[in-house]
Amino acid sequence: MVVKRYFNGVVVFLFIVFASGCETRDERTLRVYNEKESVVRSHVLGVIEDAGACERDTDCVRIIPGCPLGCGAAINKDHFPLVVKQLERYFSEYPRCLYKCKIPDSVSCTLKKCTVQH
């Protein structure tokens, strides 16, 4: 009797665990897609951030990555080809979105970091 009650409890527990974790193929595909996009987006934003070291204002150029990667950023011109390649790779796999924002007017080297001015 105790074994049967224990067995029934285990069956109910397993049903709850598996039923709550069930997702359709489309839901799983979307979840995996979103998780991957988030990782890739973070990587690209990190590349942009790392490309911002400078010594003088003339080292810096303005880029406009686009939604969802931002309205504008400043990077070292020596890293421009690498950043463009990362942006092209990202947008070849993930769609752009739309939002309004002010495009930076200029760039400068501030505290050894390329920055944008609005």
Backbone hydrogen bonds in HBPLUS format (Angstrom, degrees):
<---DONOR---> <-ACCEPTOR-->    atom                        ^
c    i                          cat <-CA-CA->   ^        H-A-AA   ^      H-
h    n   atom  resd res      DA  || num        DHA   H-A  angle D-A-AA Bond
n    s   type  num  typ     dist DA aas  dist angle  dist       angle   num
A0005-ARG N   A0001-MET O   3.05 MM   4  6.28 161.4  2.09 148.8 153.5     1
A0006-TYR N   A0002-VAL O   2.91 MM   4  6.07 160.3  1.94 148.2 154.0     2
A0007-PHE N   A0003-VAL O   2.79 MM   4  5.98 161.6  1.82 150.9 156.3     3
A0008-ASN N   A0004-LYS O   2.90 MM   4  6.13 162.1  1.94 151.0 155.2     4
A0009-GLY N   A0005-ARG O   2.98 MM   4  6.20 154.1  2.05 145.6 152.9     5
A0010-VAL N   A0006-TYR O   2.96 MM   4  6.26 152.7  2.04 150.5 158.0     6
A0011-VAL N   A0007-PHE O   2.96 MM   4  6.23 159.4  2.00 152.4 158.0     7
A0012-VAL N   A0008-ASN O   2.99 MM   4  6.21 164.6  2.02 151.2 154.7     8
A0013-PHE N   A0009-GLY O   2.96 MM   4  6.11 163.2  1.98 146.3 151.4     9
A0014-LEU N   A0010-VAL O   2.88 MM   4  6.08 168.5  1.89 155.8 158.4    10
A0015-PHE N   A0011-VAL O   2.93 MM   4  6.10 157.0  1.99 148.3 155.1    11
A0016-ILE N   A0012-VAL O   2.99 MM   4  6.25 161.9  2.02 153.9 157.9    12
A0017-VAL N   A0013-PHE O   2.97 MM   4  6.23 165.2  1.99 155.1 159.2    13
A0018-PHE N   A0014-LEU O   2.92 MM   4  6.04 174.6  1.92 155.0 156.7    14
A0019-ALA N   A0015-PHE O   2.78 MM   4  5.71 158.3  1.83 148.8 156.1    15
A0020-SER N   A0016-ILE O   3.00 MM   4  5.92 157.1  2.05 143.8 149.3    16
A0022-CYS N   A0019-ALA O   3.46 MM   3  5.33 165.1  2.48  98.9 102.9    17
A0028-ARG N   A0024-THR O   2.93 MM   4  6.16 162.0  1.96 152.5 157.3    18
A0029-THR N   A0025-ARG O   2.84 MM   4  6.02 160.2  1.88 149.3 155.2    19
A0030-LEU N   A0026-ASP O   2.93 MM   4  6.09 161.9  1.97 147.8 152.4    20
A0031-ARG N   A0027-GLU O   2.89 MM   4  6.06 158.8  1.94 146.6 152.9    21
A0032-VAL N   A0028-ARG O   2.89 MM   4  6.06 169.8  1.90 156.3 158.4    22
A0033-TYR N   A0029-THR O   2.92 MM   4  6.02 160.0  1.96 146.5 152.8    23
A0034-ASN N   A0030-LEU O   2.88 MM   4  6.06 164.9  1.90 151.9 155.5    24
A0035-GLU N   A0031-ARG O   2.91 MM   4  6.11 157.3  1.96 150.4 157.0    25
A0036-LYS N   A0032-VAL O   2.89 MM   4  6.05 162.8  1.92 151.8 156.5    26
A0037-GLU N   A0033-TYR O   2.85 MM   4  6.04 162.1  1.88 151.8 157.3    27
A0038-SER N   A0034-ASN O   3.01 MM   4  6.11 154.8  2.07 143.0 149.3    28
A0039-VAL N   A0035-GLU O   3.17 MM   4  6.44 154.9  2.24 145.6 151.5    29
A0040-VAL N   A0036-LYS O   2.92 MM   4  6.18 167.3  1.94 158.4 161.7    30
A0041-ARG N   A0037-GLU O   2.79 MM   4  5.87 164.4  1.81 152.3 157.2    31
A0042-SER N   A0038-SER O   3.02 MM   4  6.13 160.3  2.06 141.8 147.2    32
A0043-HIS N   A0039-VAL O   3.00 MM   4  6.25 151.4  2.08 144.3 152.4    33
A0044-VAL N   A0040-VAL O   2.94 MM   4  6.25 163.6  1.97 156.8 160.0    34
A0045-LEU N   A0041-ARG O   2.93 MM   4  6.14 166.6  1.95 156.1 159.8    35
A0046-GLY N   A0042-SER O   2.93 MM   4  6.07 144.8  2.06 139.6 149.5    36
A0046-GLY N   A0043-HIS O   3.10 MM   3  5.00 118.1  2.50  92.2 107.8    37
A0047-VAL N   A0043-HIS O   2.92 MM   4  6.28 149.4  2.01 149.6 158.2    38
A0048-ILE N   A0044-VAL O   2.98 MM   4  6.31 160.4  2.02 152.6 157.4    39
A0049-GLU N   A0045-LEU O   2.92 MM   4  6.12 160.0  1.96 144.0 149.8    40
A0050-ASP N   A0046-GLY O   2.83 MM   4  6.00 163.4  1.86 151.0 155.5    41
A0051-ALA N   A0047-VAL O   2.98 MM   4  6.08 130.3  2.24 140.4 153.0    42
A0051-ALA N   A0048-ILE O   3.19 MM   3  5.14 134.9  2.41  94.9 107.3    43
A0052-GLY N   A0049-GLU O   3.33 MM   3  5.71 156.3  2.39 116.7 117.3    44
A0076-ASN N   A0051-ALA O   2.63 MM  25  5.74 173.9  1.63 161.1 159.6    45
A0114-CYS N   A0052-GLY O   2.64 MM  62  4.94 164.4  1.66 150.2 156.0    46
A0054-CYS N   A0112-LYS O   3.19 MM  58  4.86 153.5  2.27 107.8 109.0    47
A0059-ASP N   A0056-ARG O   2.98 MM   3  5.61 162.1  2.01 120.4 126.3    48
A0060-CYS N   A0057-ASP O   3.07 MM   3  5.69 161.2  2.11 119.5 124.8    49
A0077-LYS N   A0059-ASP O   2.70 MM  18  5.79 164.0  1.72 167.3 170.8    50
A0061-VAL N   A0075-ILE O   2.85 MM  14  5.61 154.5  1.92 161.3 170.0    51
A0075-ILE N   A0061-VAL O   3.00 MM  14  5.61 159.5  2.04 158.4 163.3    52
A0063-ILE N   A0073-ALA O   2.86 MM  10  5.37 162.3  1.89 156.7 158.3    53
A0073-ALA N   A0063-ILE O   2.94 MM  10  5.37 151.4  2.02 149.1 152.0    54
A0066-GLY N   A0070-GLY O   2.91 MM   4  5.34 144.2  2.04 173.4 168.2    55
A0069-LEU N   A0066-GLY O   2.60 MM   3  5.45 141.4  1.74 140.6 143.0    56
A0097-CYS N   A0067-CYS O   3.37 MM  30  5.15 158.8  2.41 110.3 114.9    57
A0079-HIS N   A0076-ASN O   2.88 MM   3  5.55 152.4  1.95 120.7 128.6    58
A0080-PHE N   A0077-LYS O   3.22 MM   3  5.05 160.4  2.26  99.9 105.8    59
A0083-VAL N   A0079-HIS O   3.01 MM   4  6.25 166.5  2.03 163.5 167.8    60
A0084-VAL N   A0080-PHE O   2.91 MM   4  6.07 168.5  1.92 161.5 164.6    61
A0085-LYS N   A0081-PRO O   3.01 MM   4  6.15 156.4  2.07 143.5 150.0    62
A0086-GLN N   A0082-LEU O   3.01 MM   4  6.30 155.1  2.07 147.9 154.5    63
A0087-LEU N   A0083-VAL O   2.88 MM   4  6.17 158.6  1.93 154.1 160.2    64
A0088-GLU N   A0084-VAL O   2.85 MM   4  6.06 161.9  1.89 153.1 158.0    65
A0089-ARG N   A0085-LYS O   2.98 MM   4  6.13 158.1  2.03 145.6 151.7    66
A0090-TYR N   A0086-GLN O   2.94 MM   4  6.14 159.6  1.98 146.7 152.4    67
A0091-PHE N   A0087-LEU O   2.92 MM   4  6.11 178.2  1.92 158.6 158.6    68
A0092-SER N   A0088-GLU O   2.94 MM   4  5.94 125.7  2.24 138.2 151.2    69
A0093-GLU N   A0090-TYR O   3.08 MM   3  5.58 148.4  2.18 110.2 119.2    70
A0094-TYR N   A0090-TYR O   2.88 MM   4  6.00 152.7  1.95 153.4 162.5    71
A0105-ASP N   A0117-GLN O   2.73 MM  12  5.76 136.5  1.92 148.2 162.5    72
A0106-SER N   A0117-GLN O   3.28 MM  11  5.25 160.6  2.32 137.2 141.8    73
A0117-GLN N   A0106-SER O   2.78 MM  11  5.25 153.0  1.85 151.5 150.2    74
A0108-SER N   A0115-THR O   2.94 MM   7  5.47 149.4  2.03 148.0 155.8    75
A0115-THR N   A0108-SER O   2.79 MM   7  5.47 159.6  1.83 162.3 169.0    76
A0110-THR N   A0113-LYS O   2.90 MM   3  5.27 165.8  1.92 146.6 142.0    77
A0113-LYS N   A0110-THR O   3.08 MM   3  5.27 139.4  2.25 103.2 114.5    78
